[in-house]
């Protein structure tokens, strides 16, 4: 009995403390895959966009305009030639009102600041939609596409740049129009194969006339957008 216990202890010790080596070649011996084959895992793209027309209606909120509260609506329509590439046109309509910062400056300084109000914009974009994916929840899977856009168009605005330089002249606004570069990004969440929720951002960049002298400076307006879209 004692000899048997001693023999068991010796065997256990030799197993525990004996050096063991395993390299990559040892691991490959257990792989069932052919080492000459390449394996790629692709996510199934459920919603195809190729040769589809879409129309989006969006609510717009501008976030970087001084002395103003700016909201609007956007109508956007486009066509996907492939799953990744599309062309689209859009039209924005804005409503503006002065905020409390504007009122405070008028009360404290007795003067009006320089203000440029955007009323509408329109343009034509090229769209690139390279990314797609899904979000898994407990009882539902949400599929989405992520796209980027760049295009050219115009903004229609007015400003008080002529009257603001002379405190003796009553404030008045004159109409302006500028060629504009539009850039943006959009997330499309599919509610059904034909209906999608869109969440995006759009930047409008143009050279606007300054209130002093004959100089121009770059103006950026950033809009956040959310709304529904339909594909056909």
Secondary structure, 3 states (H helix, E strand, C coil): CHHHHHHHHHHHHHHHHCCCCCCHHHHHCCCCCCCCCCCCCCCCCCCCCCCEEEEEEEEEEECCCCCEEEEEEEEEEEEECCCCEEEEEEEEEEEEEECHHHHHHHHHHCCCCCCEEEEEEEEEEEEEEEEEEEEECCCCEEEEEEEEEEEEEEEEEEECCCCCCCCCCCCCCEEEEEEEEEEEEEEEEECCCCEEEEEEEEEEEEEEECCCCCCEEEEEEEEEEEEEEEEC
